[in-house]
Amino acid sequence: MGTTMHSMTLKDRLTASEQRYRKTGHYQGITHLSLKEADPFRYEKVYSELRGALVSARETALHISASPIVRNIGELCFAFYTPEGDSVAVSTGIITHVHTMSEAIKFMIRQGYEDDPGISEGDIFCNNDPDLGNVHTTDVHTMIPIFWEGQMLGWAGGVAHQVDIGASTPGHDPVATANRFEDGFYVTAEKIGENHEVRKDFKIRAQRSVRTPLYWDLDEKCRIAGIYMYGMRFIALSGKKVWSTSKLLCEKRWKKGVKYLWPASVND
């Protein structure tokens, strides 16, 4: 039995999605935006609710951080993903990371995380490994699976740029490193918390691995707070049946070289 509202496992769902794309050239084999055509106002309203919740979470969460890179420059972004790791909506901010977090989620799915170490309500995952699609180690992701009535709706993710990552040279952009063993503190798609709490041993390891442990700690709290603000809003929308929880997908089309991401279906 899968984690999501389908009986399929996350790995099977991801494999099926990729096969449909290779076969049809369209995400999930969807060739037209039926909801947008049938009810364009409702379509835009729901998408605006999703994106608005993300932007609101970002603007609130960045004040939790004390890091000048996050608080003053705004190097922070939140996004929501389907259970198999495809983006549905993204906030303002460093939006290039909408894809880096997607790659990290798909890595965990392909590696069988659903079985070991498990993907359950209240789990917290972290990644900053460039080999998994990230830009560099100072961009740190937090990803949390969102559940409603015991079933997984998707993933909420947040990324913030760190002041320091404990690399061979100090600072937020260790350009002098020659290989990954000089890149500083690595967290490779790791489950760092359960029951909505980050593990104490991980907090200690992280704080002892960077030169600016206070900023690391506050940035982590910033990401988690924003994710839960958005996750709670999404669950509220699901409870009102504004968003279809039986078919949580996003529609993706290519038109003149531009990719469009849309929520797929909404209950009346």
N, C-alpha and C positions, 0 to 999 in steps of 0.2 A: 504494500500500500504506500502510495506516495505522500509526501509532506503537503502538497498542494491540494486544491479542491478536486483535482483529477486523481484517478487511481495510478497514473503513471508516475515514476520517479522523476526527480528534477533532471537527472542525466538523460533519461529517455525523452523527456519533453524537449530538452535542448537539442538532442540528436534529431528528433522529428522536425523541429523548427528549421534546422540547418538543411535537412534534406528537402523540405518544401521550397526553401529559398533557391537551392541549386536546381531544382526541377522546374520552377515557375519563374524565377527571377524576381519574385515578390516576397516580402516578409510574410511568413505563415501562409503563403499562397494566396493572400488577399490582393485582389486586382483593382478594387474600387472602394471608396469610402462610403459605404451604404448609409451609415448613420448621418454623416455630414450632408448627404444628398437628401435624405428623408426629413431631417429636422436640424438644419444648420444652426439655428439659434441655441437649441439645447446642447448641441455638440460643442459650440464655442463656450457656452456657460460652464459646462462641466470641466472642459480643459482649463478655463480661466480659474476655476476653483482650485484645481490641482496645482497649477503654477503659482497662483496667489498664495497658497499655503506654504509652498517652498520658499518663495521670496520673503514672506513674513517671518518664517523660521530663521532664515539667514540674517535678516536685519536685526532680529532680537538676539540671536546666539552670538553674533560677533562682539557684543558688548560684554560677554562673559570672559572672553579672552583678554589677556593683558599684552599679548604680543603685538608690537607695532606693525608687523607684516600682516597680521589678520585684522587688527582693530583699526589701524590707520590707512593701510593700503587696500585692505579688503580682499586678501588672498584666501577666499573661503567660498565653498560652493556646496549645494545640496541637490540630490536627485533621487527620483523614485524609479524602480525597475520592476519588470515582470519577474515572476519566480525563476525563470530561466536566465535572467540577467540582461534583458534589453530595456533601454531607457524609454520611459513614458513621458516624463516631464523633468525639467531642470530649472534651478533658480538662476538668478543673476550671479556674477562672480567669475571665477576662473573656470569657465564652462568647458575648457578642453578636457577636464577630468570627468565629464559625463561618460567618456569612452574608457578611460583608465579604470574606473571603478567597475564598469561592465566586464572588462577583461578579468579583473580579480574575482568577481562573482562566478564567472564561467570557469575559471581555473578551479575554484573550489568544487563546483558541480562536477567537472570532468574527473577530478581526483577522488570522487566518492565521499565528499564530506557529509552527505546526507546520512551515511552509515557510520562513519568514523572521521571526525569526532562527534558528528551529529549536528543537525540544524534544528533548533527548537525555539519556542517562544522564550524571549529573555536572553538569548545568546547575543554576544557582541564579538564581531570579527574586526581584525585590523590588518592592513597591508601597506607597505611602501616599497615593494620590490620592483625595480625597473624591468626585470626579466618577465614580469607578469603584465606588462603594458604600461607601467607607471613612467613618469617623466624622469624623476630622480628621487633619491631617498628622503629628501626634505619635504616632499609632498606625501602626507600621511592620510590614509583612508580609514574611516570607520564605517562598517556596514552591519546593519541589523535587520534580520528577517521580521517582517510585520505579519502578525497573525490576527484573525478575527474568527471567533467561535471555533477555535481549535484548528483552523485551516490557514495555510500560508497564503497571503495576498500578494506578497512581493518583497522587495528589498528597499530599505531606505538607506542612503549613503551620504556621507559628508567628507569633505577633504579640506585640509588646511595646510598652508606652507609654514614649515617650522623655522625658527630663528637659528637653530643649530641641531645637527643630527649626530654629533660625536665623530665626525669624519677626521681624516688625517690633518685637514686644515679647518680652522674654525669658521663659522658663519653659515648663512642660509643657502649658499650655492657653492659646494666644494668642487670647483672646477679643476683643481690641481691633481685630483686623484687619477691614478693610472689604471686601476682595476677595481673590481667590486669589493675587494678585501680592504680597501681604503675608504669605502663609501660611508662608514659609520654604522649606526644602529639599524639592523635589518629586522623587519617583521614581515615574514612571508606568509600572507593569507592565514593568519593565526587566530584561533578562537581565544580571545583575551578575557572573556567574561561570561557569566551565566546568571540567570535570575535577575537580569537587569543591572548587574553590578560587575565592574571591572575587577579581576582578581588582584589581590594584594601583591602576590609575587610578581605579576607583570608590572604593576605600578613601580615597585622597587627596582626591577630590572631596567625599566625605561628611564627612571630618574637617575640611575647610576651610569647610564649609557650616553647621556648627552651633557653638554656644557651648561645648558640653561634649563634645569629640571622644572623650575617654576613655570616657565612658558610652555613646556611640554604638557604639564599637568593641566594648565588652564585651557590650552588648545584642545586637549582631549575632552575636557568637560564641555567646551563650546560645541564640538562636533556632536557629542552624545545628546546634549540638550536640544540642539536644533533638530536632530533626527527624531527625537521623541515628540517634540512639538508638532512636527509634520506628520509623524506616524499616528498620533492621536487624532489629528484632523482627518486623515484619510480613513481611519476606522469609523469616525463619526459619519463621514460621507457614505461609507459602506452600510452602516446601520440604517441610514435613511433610504437605502437602496437608490442613491443617486448614481452610484457606480455599480456596474455589473460585477458581482463577486463570483458569479458562476463562470465567467469568461474573461479573466483579467489578461488582456493582451494589448499590444499597441500595434497600430497599422503603420507600415513604412512604405513609402513610394519614392521612386526616383523620377524627377521631372526636370529636364534641362540641367542635369548634373547636380541638383540640390536634393538633399534627403529631408523628408517630412516625417515627423513622428506624431501619431495621433492616438488618443484613447479609442478603443475599438467599439465597445457597446455599452449602452446605458439603459437601465430599466426605466420604464415609464412610471 
